[in-house]
C-alpha cells in the first residue's frame, strides 16, 4: 500500500459503546443528575437548617450539626440509590447508547448523500401534538359521522310517523265534519222535533270541539 493510498483511506467508524457502558449521552445524563443533586444539597445549608431550630442551634450546636450532616448524607445516598435503581429498571444506559448509535448512523447517511427524514426531536411542539392527536381525531370523526347518520335516520322515521299521524288526524277530522254535515241536514229536515230534543245543540258542541 502506497503513502498516497494510506492518506486517502477512510478511517474506520468508531465502535458503538457496549450496552451497559455509558456512552457520551449516558455519561452526560449521569453528570447532570450529580450536579443537580449537589446543587440541591447546597441549598440546604447548615445556616438555613439551624434557622429553623434556633434553640438547639444556640444551646446544642454540635448535636444539631450532627443531625444536619446525617440528614443530608441520608438524602444524598437515598437519591443516588433511587437514581441508580431507575437507571437499571428503565435500562437508561442501553437506551441512550442506542440513541447515540442512531444519531451517528443518521449523520453518516446524511454525509453520504442519503436522504434522512426530519428528526422528531427537531419538530415544533404543535406538529408533534397534532401528529399524536391525528389518529384520535380521525377515529372520533368517524364515530361522530356514524352517530349523525343514525340520528338522521331516526329523525326521518319520526317525521314519517308524524306525517302519518297528521294524515290520519286529517282523515278522521274530515270524516267527523262529513258526519256533522249529515246531521245538520237531518236536523234541517226534521226541524223543530230535533231541536226540542237538544240534538242541534249537541251538533254545535261537536263542531266546536273539532274546529277548536
DADAPE-V547239 format. One line per field, one symbol per residue. ss: DSSP state (H for helix, E for strand, L for the rest). psi: psi as a letter, one per 30 degrees, with the letter a starting at -180 (. if undefined). A space follows every 50 residues. Layout:
BEGIN
ss=???
psi=???
END
This chain:
BEGIN
ss=LLHHHHHHLLLLLLLLLLLLLLLHHHHHHHHHHHHHHHHHHHHLLHHHHH HLLHHHHHHLHHHHHHHHHHHHHHHHHHHHHHHHHHHHHLLHHHHHHHHH HHHHHHHHHHHLLLLLLLLHHHLLHHHHHHHHHHHHHHHHHHHHHHHHHH HHHHHHHHHHHHHHHHHHHHHHHHHHHHHHHHHHHHHHHHLHHHHHLLHH HHHHHHHHHHHL
psi=kleeeeefkkkkkkkkkkegjkaeeeeeeeeeeeeeeeeeeefileeeef ffieeeeefieeeeeeeeeeeeeeeeeeeeeeeeeeeeefheeeeeeeee eeeeeeeeeefggkkklkkeffkleeeeeeeefeeeeeeeeeeeeeeeee eeeeeeeeeeeeeeeeeeeeeeeeeeeeeeeeeeeeeeefbfeeeffgee eeeeeeeeeef.
END
